[in-house]
Amino acid sequence: RREADEKPLAAAKREMIEETGYRARSWKKLVRYYASPGFLGEWMEVYLATDLTEGEAQPEDDEKIEILRIRLSELLKMRNEGQIHDGKTIIGISIYEALRRTGKA
C-alpha cells in the first residue's frame, strides 16, 4: 500500500524491504493495470526487481509472510494448473515470461 504522497516505485521498494528484507539494484515497471475496472478506480503496478541482496524483513504486526524461492518453470506450471489465484502474481509471472521469451527481461 502506498503512503499519501509516495511514488509507486518508492512504495514498491519500501514494501519489498519491509515484507521480505530484500533490496534490489535494478527496477523495471512491467505493467500498470486496473484491479477491477468498472467497479474500482484502483490501479496497481508490477515491477521486476533484479540484482537482489538479502536482508531482514520488517513486516507489520498483522502480516504473516513466508518467503518461498521458486523457479520460474515451477511458477509457470503452478499458474497453468490453476494453483495460483492472486491476480497480480498471475499478471507479473505472465508478463515476465513473455519478456524473457523475447529477450527483453
Backbone hydrogen bonds, N-H to C=O, Kabsch-Sander energy under -0.5 kcal/mol:
donor,donor_aa,acceptor,acceptor_aa,energy
6,E,3,E,-1.4
11,A,7,K,-2.3
12,A,8,P,-2.3
13,K,9,L,-2.5
14,R,10,A,-2.4
15,E,11,A,-3.0
16,M,12,A,-2.3
17,I,13,K,-2.0
18,E,14,R,-2.8
19,E,15,E,-3.0
20,T,16,M,-2.3
21,G,16,M,-1.1
21,G,17,I,-1.1
22,Y,16,M,-0.6
23,R,53,T,-2.2
25,R,50,T,-1.1
25,R,51,D,-1.2
26,S,50,T,-1.8
28,K,48,L,-1.7
30,L,46,V,-3.1
31,V,46,V,-1.4
33,Y,44,M,-2.6
35,A,33,Y,-0.5
35,A,42,E,-1.4
36,S,42,E,-0.6
39,F,36,S,-2.0
40,L,36,S,-2.7
44,M,33,Y,-3.2
46,V,31,V,-2.5
48,L,28,K,-3.2
49,A,47,Y,-0.6
50,T,26,S,-2.5
53,T,23,R,-2.3
57,A,55,G,-0.5
58,Q,18,E,-2.7
63,E,60,E,-1.7
64,K,62,D,-0.6
65,I,63,E,-0.7
67,I,65,I,-0.5
68,L,66,E,-0.5
70,I,68,L,-0.7
75,L,71,R,-2.3
76,L,72,L,-2.9
77,K,73,S,-1.8
78,M,74,E,-2.7
79,R,75,L,-2.9
80,N,76,L,-2.8
81,E,77,K,-1.8
82,G,79,R,-1.6
83,Q,78,M,-2.9
84,I,78,M,-0.6
85,H,83,Q,-0.5
87,G,85,H,-0.6
90,I,86,D,-2.3
91,I,87,G,-2.7
92,G,88,K,-2.3
93,I,89,T,-2.6
94,S,90,I,-2.3
95,I,91,I,-2.6
96,Y,92,G,-2.3
97,E,93,I,-2.5
98,A,94,S,-2.0
99,L,95,I,-2.5
100,R,96,Y,-2.5
101,R,97,E,-2.1
102,T,98,A,-1.4
103,G,100,R,-1.0
104,K,99,L,-2.7
105,A,99,L,-0.8
